[in-house]
Amino acid sequence: MGSLMDKMMGTCKDVTHWHENYKNLSFKEKASFHFHLFMCKACKVYVEQKELIRTQARKLFQQKKSQPKDLEALEKKIIDKNSSR
């Protein structure tokens, strides 16, 4: 039964990949992504925190009237640094 659930909602690792590539997901992948977030509190918190970091980083750079060349790389660096603690 566990593998059937994995197929329906994906794994936590799948969610991190799907979140990064959300615009390019198929309908089935988007449905699995949202179903997983509904069932998995840890992934829901992960996605919320990632969106908060993205929003705050954009606000910070807009206030300074400068945009980094690669905001995604900056976000990844911040998340990697904080997740290794």
N, CA, C and O atoms as a DFTB+ gen file, in Angstrom:
340 C
 N C O
     1  1       0.823      -1.193       0.000
     2  2       0.000       0.000       0.000
     3  2       0.865       1.255       0.000
     4  3       0.493       2.269      -0.590
     5  1       2.016       1.188       0.659
     6  2       2.897       2.352       0.710
     7  2       3.344       2.814      -0.666
     8  3       3.403       4.016      -0.923
     9  1       3.659       1.884      -1.551
    10  2       4.103       2.273      -2.886
    11  2       2.952       2.880      -3.686
    12  3       3.179       3.764      -4.511
    13  1       1.717       2.419      -3.456
    14  2       0.557       3.013      -4.119
    15  2       0.390       4.462      -3.675
    16  3       0.108       5.340      -4.491
    17  1       0.565       4.707      -2.380
    18  2       0.485       6.085      -1.873
    19  2       1.598       6.941      -2.464
    20  3       1.371       8.102      -2.805
    21  1       2.813       6.373      -2.592
    22  2       3.914       7.116      -3.198
    23  2       3.577       7.510      -4.627
    24  3       3.910       8.611      -5.066
    25  1       2.920       6.618      -5.351
    26  2       2.542       6.919      -6.730
    27  2       1.475       8.001      -6.785
    28  3       1.479       8.835      -7.691
    29  1       0.564       7.989      -5.823
    30  2      -0.523       8.969      -5.811
    31  2      -0.049      10.348      -5.368
    32  3      -0.460      11.362      -5.932
    33  1       0.806      10.383      -4.370
    34  2       1.185      11.672      -3.810
    35  2       2.675      11.961      -3.894
    36  3       3.107      13.039      -3.486
    37  1       3.463      11.045      -4.404
    38  2       4.896      11.264      -4.508
    39  2       5.569      11.229      -3.152
    40  3       4.918      11.093      -2.116
    41  1       6.870      11.354      -3.179
    42  2       7.662      11.359      -1.948
    43  2       8.023      12.793      -1.580
    44  3       7.806      13.715      -2.366
    45  1       8.562      12.974      -0.413
    46  2       9.004      14.308       0.007
    47  2      10.074      14.829      -0.960
    48  3      10.101      16.018      -1.277
    49  1      10.936      13.953      -1.417
    50  2      11.957      14.353      -2.384
    51  2      11.306      14.831      -3.685
    52  3      11.755      15.811      -4.279
    53  1      10.262      14.150      -4.122
    54  2       9.536      14.582      -5.316
    55  2       8.979      15.993      -5.137
    56  3       9.030      16.804      -6.062
    57  1       8.454      16.285      -3.961
    58  2       7.849      17.589      -3.699
    59  2       8.877      18.710      -3.863
    60  3       8.563      19.763      -4.419
    61  1      10.089      18.490      -3.388
    62  2      11.108      19.539      -3.536
    63  2      11.407      19.784      -5.015
    64  3      11.583      20.928      -5.432
    65  1      11.463      18.715      -5.802
    66  2      11.695      18.853      -7.241
    67  2      10.500      19.526      -7.915
    68  3      10.671      20.435      -8.728
    69  1       9.299      19.079      -7.575
    70  2       8.093      19.645      -8.182
    71  2       7.958      21.123      -7.846
    72  3       7.548      21.916      -8.693
    73  1       8.296      21.494      -6.633
    74  2       8.170      22.903      -6.241
    75  2       9.092      23.783      -7.081
    76  3       8.710      24.880      -7.488
    77  1      10.290      23.304      -7.336
    78  2      11.250      24.066      -8.139
    79  2      10.817      24.186      -9.597
    80  3      11.163      25.159     -10.267
    81  1      10.071      23.216     -10.086
    82  2       9.692      23.164     -11.508
    83  2       8.183      23.228     -11.702
    84  3       7.661      22.668     -12.666
    85  1       7.478      23.900     -10.804
    86  2       6.015      23.860     -10.789
    87  2       5.386      24.272     -12.123
    88  3       4.415      23.655     -12.561
    89  1       5.918      25.291     -12.761
    90  2       5.334      25.786     -14.015
    91  2       5.358      24.738     -15.116
    92  3       4.521      24.776     -16.019
    93  1       6.289      23.816     -15.061
    94  2       6.451      22.812     -16.114
    95  2       5.822      21.458     -15.787
    96  3       5.990      20.501     -16.542
    97  1       5.102      21.371     -14.671
    98  2       4.529      20.083     -14.266
    99  2       3.288      19.742     -15.074
   100  3       2.566      20.622     -15.544
   101  1       3.060      18.450     -15.223
   102  2       1.821      17.977     -15.839
   103  2       0.682      18.126     -14.830
   104  3       0.918      18.378     -13.648
   105  1      -0.537      17.970     -15.300
   106  2      -1.692      18.027     -14.405
   107  2      -1.569      16.979     -13.301
   108  3      -1.846      17.266     -12.136
   109  1      -1.154      15.770     -13.666
   110  2      -1.015      14.679     -12.687
   111  2       0.035      15.035     -11.624
   112  3      -0.179      14.799     -10.435
   113  1       1.157      15.599     -12.053
   114  2       2.209      15.972     -11.092
   115  2       1.726      17.092     -10.166
   116  3       2.006      17.072      -8.967
   117  1       1.005      18.062     -10.719
   118  2       0.477      19.142      -9.867
   119  2      -0.522      18.594      -8.859
   120  3      -0.533      19.006      -7.699
   121  1      -1.367      17.656      -9.306
   122  2      -2.331      17.039      -8.385
   123  2      -1.599      16.273      -7.288
   124  3      -1.969      16.366      -6.117
   125  1      -0.567      15.521      -7.653
   126  2       0.217      14.774      -6.662
   127  2       0.909      15.725      -5.695
   128  3       0.959      15.464      -4.493
   129  1       1.440      16.821      -6.215
   130  2       2.109      17.828      -5.396
   131  2       1.150      18.373      -4.331
   132  3       1.483      18.408      -3.147
   133  1      -0.033      18.791      -4.760
   134  2      -0.990      19.373      -3.815
   135  2      -1.546      18.329      -2.847
   136  3      -1.800      18.636      -1.682
   137  1      -1.734      17.112      -3.319
   138  2      -2.177      16.039      -2.430
   139  2      -1.123      15.761      -1.369
   140  3      -1.448      15.573      -0.197
   141  1       0.130      15.735      -1.780
   142  2       1.226      15.491      -0.831
   143  2       1.259      16.598       0.219
   144  3       1.392      16.323       1.412
   145  1       1.136      17.857      -0.227
   146  2       1.153      18.964       0.736
   147  2      -0.019      18.882       1.709
   148  3       0.100      19.277       2.869
   149  1      -1.143      18.371       1.234
   150  2      -2.306      18.201       2.096
   151  2      -2.030      17.141       3.173
   152  3      -2.500      17.265       4.304
   153  1      -1.275      16.113       2.820
   154  2      -1.030      14.985       3.726
   155  2       0.239      15.139       4.579
   156  3       0.321      14.563       5.663
   157  1       1.217      15.902       4.106
   158  2       2.532      15.953       4.763
   159  2       2.810      17.350       5.311
   160  3       3.089      18.283       4.558
   161  1       2.730      17.476       6.613
   162  2       2.930      18.772       7.254
   163  2       4.356      19.296       7.034
   164  3       4.546      20.495       6.830
   165  1       5.337      18.427       7.073
   166  2       6.730      18.864       6.912
   167  2       6.948      19.503       5.537
   168  3       7.615      20.532       5.428
   169  1       6.391      18.897       4.497
   170  2       6.561      19.460       3.152
   171  2       5.774      20.758       2.995
   172  3       6.214      21.682       2.310
   173  1       4.618      20.819       3.628
   174  2       3.826      22.054       3.579
   175  2       4.617      23.199       4.218
   176  3       4.665      24.303       3.676
   177  1       5.226      22.936       5.352
   178  2       6.038      23.947       6.028
   179  2       7.243      24.316       5.157
   180  3       7.586      25.493       5.047
   181  1       7.885      23.323       4.540
   182  2       9.028      23.575       3.649
   183  2       8.638      24.539       2.532
   184  3       9.334      25.523       2.284
   185  1       7.523      24.252       1.860
   186  2       7.082      25.090       0.739
   187  2       6.731      26.496       1.231
   188  3       7.070      27.483       0.578
   189  1       6.054      26.592       2.377
   190  2       5.709      27.904       2.926
   191  2       6.965      28.706       3.258
   192  3       7.033      29.899       2.965
   193  1       7.953      28.062       3.864
   194  2       9.199      28.753       4.210
   195  2       9.956      29.182       2.955
   196  3      10.507      30.282       2.904
   197  1       9.981      28.322       1.956
   198  2      10.673      28.652       0.698
   199  2      10.012      29.852       0.029
   200  3      10.701      30.738      -0.477
   201  1       8.686      29.886       0.025
   202  2       7.967      31.016      -0.568
   203  2       8.205      32.295       0.235
   204  3       8.336      33.375      -0.341
   205  1       8.262      32.175       1.550
   206  2       8.541      33.334       2.396
   207  2       9.934      33.888       2.105
   208  3      10.106      35.101       1.982
   209  1      10.915      33.020       1.995
   210  2      12.284      33.452       1.671
   211  2      12.299      34.133       0.315
   212  3      12.910      35.191       0.166
   213  1      11.645      33.554      -0.670
   214  2      11.602      34.137      -2.016
   215  2      10.958      35.526      -1.986
   216  3      11.479      36.468      -2.583
   217  1       9.829      35.648      -1.294
   218  2       9.110      36.922      -1.215
   219  2       9.955      37.986      -0.516
   220  3      10.047      39.121      -0.982
   221  1      10.563      37.613       0.592
   222  2      11.356      38.583       1.350
   223  2      12.621      38.991       0.590
   224  3      13.022      40.154       0.636
   225  1      13.237      38.059      -0.096
   226  2      14.428      38.383      -0.888
   227  2      14.073      39.356      -2.007
   228  3      14.810      40.308      -2.263
   229  1      12.947      39.116      -2.672
   230  2      12.512      40.035      -3.739
   231  2      12.234      41.426      -3.186
   232  3      12.627      42.425      -3.788
   233  1      11.550      41.494      -2.034
   234  2      11.269      42.792      -1.415
   235  2      12.562      43.521      -1.060
   236  3      12.689      44.723      -1.292
   237  1      13.513      42.790      -0.500
   238  2      14.788      43.381      -0.112
   239  2      15.497      43.989      -1.318
   240  3      15.977      45.121      -1.256
   241  1      15.562      43.243      -2.402
   242  2      16.268      43.737      -3.578
   243  2      15.495      44.836      -4.290
   244  3      16.104      45.697      -4.924
   245  1      14.171      44.828      -4.201
   246  2      13.383      45.903      -4.798
   247  2      13.578      47.193      -4.014
   248  3      13.635      48.273      -4.602
   249  1      13.682      47.088      -2.692
   250  2      13.912      48.264      -1.867
   251  2      15.254      48.905      -2.195
   252  3      15.389      50.129      -2.183
   253  1      16.227      48.081      -2.484
   254  2      17.558      48.587      -2.818
   255  2      17.671      48.932      -4.298
   256  3      18.722      49.367      -4.768
   257  1      16.561      48.730      -5.034
   258  2      16.493      49.021      -6.473
   259  2      17.565      48.300      -7.263
   260  3      18.082      48.810      -8.256
   261  1      17.882      47.120      -6.809
   262  2      18.819      46.294      -7.564
   263  2      18.296      44.868      -7.564
   264  3      17.706      44.415      -6.583
   265  1      18.509      44.185      -8.634
   266  2      18.104      42.797      -8.750
   267  2      19.358      41.939      -8.918
   268  3      20.195      42.231      -9.773
   269  1      19.494      40.895      -8.122
   270  2      20.642      40.011      -8.334
   271  2      20.478      39.291      -9.664
   272  3      19.358      39.061     -10.121
   273  1      21.570      38.947     -10.266
   274  2      21.514      38.248     -11.544
   275  2      20.838      36.892     -11.408
   276  3      20.152      36.431     -12.320
   277  1      21.036      36.272     -10.278
   278  2      20.459      34.947     -10.106
   279  2      19.856      34.817      -8.712
   280  3      20.486      34.286      -7.798
   281  1      18.635      35.306      -8.561
   282  2      17.958      35.259      -7.271
   283  2      17.744      33.820      -6.806
   284  3      17.821      33.536      -5.611
   285  1      17.477      32.913      -7.747
   286  2      17.282      31.507      -7.396
   287  2      18.545      30.936      -6.739
   288  3      18.450      30.170      -5.780
   289  1      19.712      31.304      -7.245
   290  2      20.970      30.810      -6.670
   291  2      21.145      31.341      -5.245
   292  3      21.611      30.623      -4.360
   293  1      20.770      32.596      -5.034
   294  2      20.854      33.182      -3.701
   295  2      19.916      32.463      -2.736
   296  3      20.301      32.149      -1.609
   297  1      18.678      32.201      -3.178
   298  2      17.722      31.476      -2.341
   299  2      18.258      30.101      -1.971
   300  3      18.186      29.691      -0.812
   301  1      18.795      29.394      -2.952
   302  2      19.334      28.053      -2.716
   303  2      20.485      28.113      -1.719
   304  3      20.582      27.263      -0.834
   305  1      21.356      29.106      -1.853
   306  2      22.494      29.250      -0.942
   307  2      22.013      29.480       0.492
   308  3      22.562      28.905       1.432
   309  1      20.983      30.322       0.658
   310  2      20.434      30.609       1.996
   311  2      19.822      29.344       2.577
   312  3      20.063      29.010       3.737
   313  1      19.032      28.639       1.777
   314  2      18.367      27.427       2.265
   315  2      19.388      26.350       2.598
   316  3      19.279      25.699       3.637
   317  1      20.384      26.149       1.728
   318  2      21.410      25.141       1.984
   319  2      22.177      25.444       3.267
   320  3      22.476      24.545       4.052
   321  1      22.487      26.711       3.467
   322  2      23.244      27.105       4.661
   323  2      22.418      26.839       5.923
   324  3      22.945      26.345       6.920
   325  1      21.124      27.165       5.876
   326  2      20.270      26.974       7.043
   327  2      19.904      25.519       7.274
   328  3      19.713      25.113       8.420
   329  1      19.802      24.726       6.221
   330  2      19.420      23.329       6.395
   331  2      20.594      22.473       6.865
   332  3      20.383      21.364       7.357
   333  1      21.816      22.962       6.726
   334  2      22.969      22.176       7.166
   335  2      23.240      22.333       8.654
   336  3      24.124      21.677       9.206
   337  1      22.488      23.193       9.289
   338  2      22.693      23.412      10.741
   339  2      22.086      22.334      11.556
   340  3      22.168      22.367      12.784
